[in-house]
Amino acid sequence: MNFALFLLILLIVTGAVWLLEKYFLGRKRPKDAKQPWWIEYSVSFFPVILIVFLLRSFLVEPFKIPSSSMVPTLLVGDFILVNKFTYGIRLPVINKKIVELGEPKRGDVMVFRYPPNPSLDYIKRVVGLPGDRVEYRDKMLRINGKPVARTKIDDYESKERAQLFLQYEESFNGAQHRVIADPDAQGPAIAGLEFKDFRDNCDYNSSGLTCTVPPGHYFMMGDNRDNSSDSRVWGFVPDENIVGKAFFIWLNLGELGRFGSFK
């Protein structure tokens, strides 16, 4: 179920009861009479639900990382916070932007509604902006014909898979982050494509792909480059699907030391 919609319904119901109690029912009830249980609970919970709704809709929202597609930046089980206003203020539930405050930048870690099924939230790194020509071939990323700066560092040891991966420090506009690659993995298979729109903007072959990002859309990739279902598979993310910018790890029950920010 859409949790934002569920929260909105709770807010409307408890708010309506609160108003009825304050301006109508409470005035007619004798002073020594006890409130019915449904009024008592609604009046008590309404302020709490209102605060949670406002915080979650317009400031920050918690998410849990369900997969390894953003390793090594984010691990399975990380609980993160997402800034809901960095890219503009949006109306809850319908996600319509009403105030422009900023736009995604290359390198941002962004939460968005999965294009083939908007009821699901995904998290990936912004790689291509509207109008960019994104090329990923032979495990090398190029933007508008220029290779993205990267430096080889020590291999990454996956505890989950008991395997070593090639690891690099990649840089967008001077901001660094780590990515990993499996030297034995093949490029995305054409048979696995789930594009709904702008399929003709991409060209695939055995070495990789080249895509031109359409206006109002973004090209997303996981930092775990060979174990990520991302824009290479299901296409571009439209602006209206954006949820917010991930910026902070606040808990991982399996690794308590992961509290803090990330790149």
C-alpha positions in Angstrom: 0.0 0.0 0.0 1.1 3.6 -0.7 2.2 4.7 2.8 2.0 8.4 1.9 -1.6 7.9 0.9 -2.4 5.9 4.0 -0.8 8.6 6.2 -2.9 11.3 4.4 -6.1 9.4 5.0 -5.3 9.0 8.7 -4.5 12.7 8.9 -7.9 13.7 7.2 -9.9 11.3 9.4 -8.3 12.3 12.7 -8.3 15.9 11.7 -12.0 15.9 11.0 -12.7 14.3 14.3 -10.5 16.8 16.1 -12.4 19.7 14.4 -15.8 18.2 15.3 -14.8 17.6 18.9 -13.3 21.2 19.3 -16.1 23.1 17.6 -19.3 21.0 17.9 -19.3 17.7 19.8 -17.2 18.9 22.8 -19.5 21.9 23.3 -22.6 19.8 23.5 -21.2 17.2 25.8 -21.6 17.7 29.6 -18.4 18.9 31.2 -18.1 15.8 33.4 -18.9 13.4 30.5 -16.1 11.2 29.2 -15.1 11.4 25.5 -16.0 8.3 23.4 -12.9 6.1 22.8 -12.8 6.9 19.0 -12.8 10.7 19.8 -10.2 10.3 22.5 -7.8 8.4 20.3 -8.3 10.6 17.2 -7.8 13.8 19.2 -4.6 12.4 20.8 -3.1 11.1 17.6 -3.9 13.9 15.3 -1.0 16.2 16.3 1.5 13.4 16.0 0.2 12.3 12.6 0.3 15.9 11.4 3.9 16.4 12.5 5.0 13.0 10.9 3.1 13.9 7.7 4.7 17.3 7.3 8.2 16.1 8.1 7.9 13.1 5.8 6.3 15.0 3.0 8.4 18.1 2.9 11.7 17.7 4.9 13.1 14.2 5.3 11.9 10.6 4.7 13.6 7.4 6.0 14.4 4.5 3.6 15.9 1.1 4.0 18.4 -0.2 1.4 17.0 -3.6 0.2 19.6 -4.7 -2.4 23.4 -4.5 -3.1 23.1 -2.4 -6.2 24.7 0.6 -4.5 27.6 -1.2 -2.9 30.1 0.0 -1.8 28.4 3.3 -1.1 25.3 1.8 0.5 25.0 -1.7 2.0 22.0 -4.0 2.4 20.3 -3.0 5.6 21.4 0.6 5.7 18.7 2.9 7.0 19.1 6.3 5.3 17.5 9.7 5.3 16.4 11.4 2.1 16.1 15.2 1.7 12.7 15.9 0.2 13.2 19.6 -0.7 16.6 19.7 -2.4 15.1 19.3 -5.8 11.9 21.3 -5.1 8.9 21.1 -2.9 6.3 18.6 -4.1 2.8 17.8 -3.1 2.5 14.5 -1.2 0.9 11.5 -2.8 0.7 13.0 -6.3 4.3 14.1 -6.2 3.6 17.3 -8.2 6.4 20.0 -7.9 5.0 23.3 -6.7 8.2 25.2 -5.8 11.5 25.0 -7.8 14.5 24.9 -5.4 17.2 22.9 -7.3 17.9 20.2 -9.9 19.8 16.9 -9.6 23.5 17.0 -10.3 25.8 14.3 -11.7 27.0 12.2 -8.8 23.9 12.7 -6.5 22.5 9.6 -4.9 18.8 9.9 -5.6 15.6 8.1 -4.6 12.9 8.0 -7.2 9.8 6.1 -8.2 10.7 3.1 -10.4 9.5 4.0 -13.9 8.0 0.6 -14.8 6.1 0.5 -11.4 5.9 3.9 -9.7 4.6 2.2 -6.5 8.2 1.1 -5.8 11.0 3.4 -4.7 14.5 2.9 -6.1 17.8 4.4 -5.3 20.7 5.0 -7.7 23.4 7.6 -8.6 22.6 10.3 -11.1 25.0 9.8 -14.1 23.3 11.6 -17.0 21.4 14.9 -17.1 18.9 16.0 -19.7 20.6 16.2 -23.1 23.7 14.2 -22.0 25.1 11.5 -24.2 25.9 8.6 -21.8 28.2 5.9 -22.9 29.1 2.8 -20.9 31.2 0.3 -22.8 33.9 -2.1 -21.7 33.1 -1.0 -18.1 34.2 2.6 -18.9 31.7 5.5 -18.4 31.8 8.5 -20.7 29.6 11.6 -20.6 29.4 13.6 -23.8 32.4 11.8 -25.2 34.7 12.4 -22.3 35.7 9.6 -19.9 34.6 10.1 -16.3 37.7 10.4 -14.2 38.4 7.3 -12.1 41.4 5.9 -10.2 42.0 2.2 -9.4 42.1 1.4 -5.7 42.3 -1.7 -3.6 39.8 -4.5 -4.6 36.5 -4.6 -2.7 35.8 -7.7 -0.7 32.1 -8.6 -0.6 31.2 -10.2 2.6 27.8 -11.1 1.2 29.2 -13.0 -1.9 32.7 -13.9 -0.5 34.2 -12.4 -3.7 36.7 -9.7 -4.7 35.6 -7.0 -7.1 37.6 -4.3 -9.0 37.2 -1.0 -7.2 37.6 2.5 -8.4 37.3 6.1 -7.1 35.1 7.9 -9.6 34.7 11.6 -9.8 32.0 14.0 -10.9 32.9 17.7 -10.8 35.6 17.0 -8.2 33.3 15.0 -5.8 34.5 11.4 -5.4 32.7 8.2 -4.8 33.6 4.5 -5.1 32.3 2.0 -7.6 32.9 -1.7 -8.1 33.0 -3.9 -11.2 33.0 -7.6 -11.9 35.7 -8.4 -14.5 33.8 -11.5 -15.6 30.4 -10.0 -16.0 28.9 -9.3 -19.4 27.1 -6.1 -20.5 23.3 -5.7 -20.1 21.4 -8.1 -22.3 19.0 -6.7 -24.8 16.5 -9.4 -23.9 16.2 -7.9 -20.4 15.2 -4.4 -21.4 12.1 -3.0 -19.7 12.0 0.4 -21.5 8.6 2.1 -21.6 9.6 5.4 -23.2 12.5 6.7 -25.4 13.8 3.2 -26.2 15.2 4.6 -29.5 17.4 7.0 -27.6 19.8 4.0 -26.8 22.1 1.9 -28.9 23.2 -1.5 -27.5 25.9 -4.0 -28.6 28.0 -6.6 -26.9 30.4 -4.1 -25.4 27.8 -1.9 -23.8 25.5 1.0 -24.7 25.2 4.6 -25.7 22.1 6.7 -24.6 21.0 10.3 -25.2 19.0 11.5 -22.2 15.7 13.1 -23.2 14.6 16.5 -21.8 13.2 16.3 -18.3 14.7 12.9 -17.6 17.8 11.4 -15.9 20.1 8.4 -16.5 20.7 6.5 -13.3 23.3 3.8 -12.5 24.1 1.7 -9.4 27.6 1.9 -7.9 27.7 -1.9 -8.1 28.0 -1.6 -11.9 27.6 -5.2 -12.8 24.9 -6.0 -10.3 22.4 -3.2 -10.7 19.1 -3.0 -12.5 19.2 0.7 -13.6 18.7 3.0 -16.6 20.7 0.6 -18.7 17.8 -1.9 -18.3 14.6 0.0 -17.7 15.3 3.4 -19.1 15.2 7.0 -18.0 13.8 8.5 -14.8 11.3 11.4 -15.5 11.5 14.5 -13.2 8.0 13.8 -11.9 9.3 10.5 -10.4 11.9 12.1 -8.2 11.5 11.6 -4.4 14.6 13.3 -3.1 18.4 13.2 -2.4 19.8 10.6 -0.1 22.4 12.1 2.3 22.7 10.3 5.6 23.0 6.7 7.0 21.4 6.6 10.5 21.4 2.9 11.2 22.5 -0.5 10.1 21.7 -3.2 12.6 24.4 -5.5 11.1 27.1 -2.9 11.1 26.5 -0.3 13.9 29.6 1.7 12.9 28.0 2.9 9.6 26.3 5.9 11.2 27.1 9.1 9.2 27.0 10.7 5.9 28.2 9.2 2.6 29.2 10.3 -0.9 
